[in-house]
Amino acid sequence: MDRSQIHRISVADQVAAILRQRILDGELRPGTPLPEIPLSTSLGVSRNTMREAVRILSLEGLLKRSIHRGVSVARLSLKDVKEIYHLRRMLEIPAVLAGSKAKRPDVLEDLKTAVDAYETAVRARDWTGAVTRDLQFHSTLIRFHNNKRLESFYQKVIGELRMGMVLVDRSHDNPGGLIPVHRKLYQLLVAGKLKQCADVLARHLDDSEARLGSVMAGEEAAQAARPKSQSRSSAATLARNNNAGETAEAST
């Protein structure tokens, strides 16, 4: 097999990366429609490539396809938030209670790595990176179950929260205060204080759900008050920004 094939990134992956970043940076807000033809034209790719990029982001929970409305940036409802956090409690708290240093020292090591990286991202106010490390930390907890299928299922569940959590971290009155919580969880696991760790985790999930629910309620209100033309203009702005970038590159 040619090694270049292993390292090559497809055009669809590159398009998905561009859209992913703009969604997580807040340039494309929840509910923003992404018309396939104008978007594929502005990015200079085929419609098939755009469909593949949309498929990738849909699997990540960032885009949603509707038969009547087409593709749009995913928007969590309050019911979605409630259901996802219900599942998180069902999966994460038993995982913590099953954890111990003797059973999975590799998991504890990966948790520490995630906490350190999370702290670095928060200090740098890199909210996209912070959410990635946050989700990495909680995904690592699920490994205490020793169940690969459960880990895959959890990844799908947690992926739906990514965009909402970026919005939460940006608006958090004290994002740095989240660092001690994650470090405390890690320290309690290392010390084998599993019940205490589970209690801290439960309170952390309660706080996280409340904050995300508040942000999503605000997004719903803003979307209802926003003229439809403004939502459409977000996608148009994306196209203009991309075309401007291409023009600048061509002139250098």
N, C-alpha and C positions, 0 to 999 in steps of 0.2 A: 504493500500500500504506500502511495506517495505521501510523505510527511506533510507536504503543503496542504493536502486535503484535510488533515487533522486540525490544523491551526486556522484554516480559512473561516472567516465569518461571513455568512450569507448576507445578501443585500437586505433580505427581510429582517434579519437580526439587527442590522444597522438602523433600518427604519424604525423598528420596535424600540431600539435604544433611544433614538431621538424623541419619539413620542412619549416614552416612559419618563424621560427626564423632564419634559415640559409639563407632564401631568403632575409629577411629584414636586416640581418647583412651583406649582400653583398657576402656571401660565394658562393651562387648560383646566377650568374648574369642573367640579362634578356636574353632570348633566349636559355638558357642552357637546353638541352634535359634531361628528367628524365625517362629512360627506366624502365618499370614497374617490370619486372622480377628481374634484378639485384638489384634494389632498395628494393623490398619487401624481397628478400633473405638477403640482408645486414642488414635490420632492424629486421629480424626474424619474419615477419608477413606474412599472406596469401595474395594472389593477390586480393582477394575480399576486405580485409581490406585496402590495398593500393589504390584500386579503390575508396573506400569510402573517404579516406583521400584526394585523388585528387579531388573528387567531392566537398568536403568542401572548398578546396583552390581555385577551379575554380569559385565557387560562390562568393568568396571574391575578385576575380579578380587577384589572384597571379599566377595561372597556366592557361594554355591554351591547349586545346586538338585539335589536327588536325587529320583528317582521314588518311592522308599520312605520317605525321611526328610524330604522337604520342603525348605524353605530354611534354611540355616544360614550363620553367618559362616565364610568360607573359612579353611581351615587347610592350610598347606604341609607336605607330608611331606619327609623328608630326601631322597628321590628327586627330588621336585619342585625342591628347592633345587639339587641337583647338576645337573639338566638345564638349569635356567634359567641358571646361571652358566656352563655349557658354551656355551650360546648367546651369552651376553654376551661371553665371550672371543672367540668366532668373529666377532662383529660389531664390538665396540669397539676391539680392538687393531688390526685392519686399518684401521679408520677413522682412528685416530691416525697410523698410518704413511702414510696418504694425505693427511694434513692439511698445510697450509702457509699462511703468512700471505699469500702472493701470490695463492693460489687463492681462499680464502674469508675475507677480513678481517671479513665480517659475522658469521661463525661465531665467530671469536675474540672479537669484541666481545660477543656474546651469552654466551659462556663466562665472560667477566669479570663480566658482570652477575649471572650465576647464582652465581659464587663469592662475590661481595660479599653477595648476598642470603642465601646459605647461612651465611656467617659471622655475619650479623646474627641469624638464627634460632637458631643454636647458642648464641650469647652470651646470648640471651633464654630459652634452654632451651625453645624452641617446637619440640618434636620433630616434630609434624605438618608445620609449615612447613619445618623443616630437611630432612625427607625429600622434600618437594615440590621444593625447590631442588636437592637432591642428584640426584634423578631428572631434573630439568630439565638439569642440567649434563651428565649422561651421555647423555641424549637428544640434546643439542646436538652431542656428538661424532659421532653417527651421521650428521649432516648432511654430514660430509666425504665420505661415499659418493656424494653427489649422486643419491640414489635415493629417491623419495618412497614407493614401495611398501615399501621396506626400513624406512623411518622409521615407517610405520604398523604394520608387523609388530613392530618393536622396542617400540613403545608398548604393544602387547598383552602382550608378554613381561615388560616391566619393571613393568607395572601389577600383576602378580601378587605382586610383592615389597613393595608399598607398606606393607601392614599389618605384615609381618614386620620391615621396616626401622625402623618406628616403635618396635617393641619392642626392637630392637637398640640404637638410639640412646638410649632411656631407660635401658638397663642397661649402656651402655658405661662402662668405668672412666675413660676420658678422651675424651669426645666432642669437646672442643676440639682434640684432636690430629688430628682428621680434616680440619680447616681447612687446615693447611699442605700436606697431600697434594693436595687439589684445586687449591690455588693453585700448587703446584709443577708439576702437570700443565699448567696454563694457561701458566705461564712457559716451560716447555720447548717447548710448541707455538709460542709467539711467537718463541722463539729459533731455531726450526727444528730442534731436537734431537729428532727424531722417534723414533729408536731408543731413546734414553734415556727419553723420555716413555712409550713402549710398555712398557718394563721396569718403570717406576714404576706404571703402570696395572695390569700383570699382578700385581704384588705386592699392590696395593690390592684387586683383585678376590679374590685368594686370602684375604686377611685378612677381607674382607667376607663371603665364603662361609662361612668357618670360624665367624665370630661368629653369623651367621644360623642356620647348622646347629645350633650349640649352643643357641641360644634356642628353636628349633623342637623340638629334642629335649626340652628342659625343658617346653615346652607339651604335648607328647605325653604325657610322664610325668604331668604335673599333671592332664591331661584323663582319663587312665586311672584316676587315684586319686580323682577328683572324682565324687561321687554324681550320677546322672543328674538327680535332683531339683534339685541346685544349678545345673546348666546351664539347666534350665527356668526357675529362679527369676530368672536374669539377664534374660530377656525380660519376665518379670512385673515386675521392678524398673523396666525401661525404660517399661513401660506406666504404672506408678504414678507415676514421675517426671514423665512427660508430663502425666498427669491433674492432678498437684499444680501443675504450671506453669500449666495452663489455669485452675485454681481461683484461683491467685494473681492472674492477669491479670484475671479476672472481678471480683475484689474491689477492684481499684485504680481 
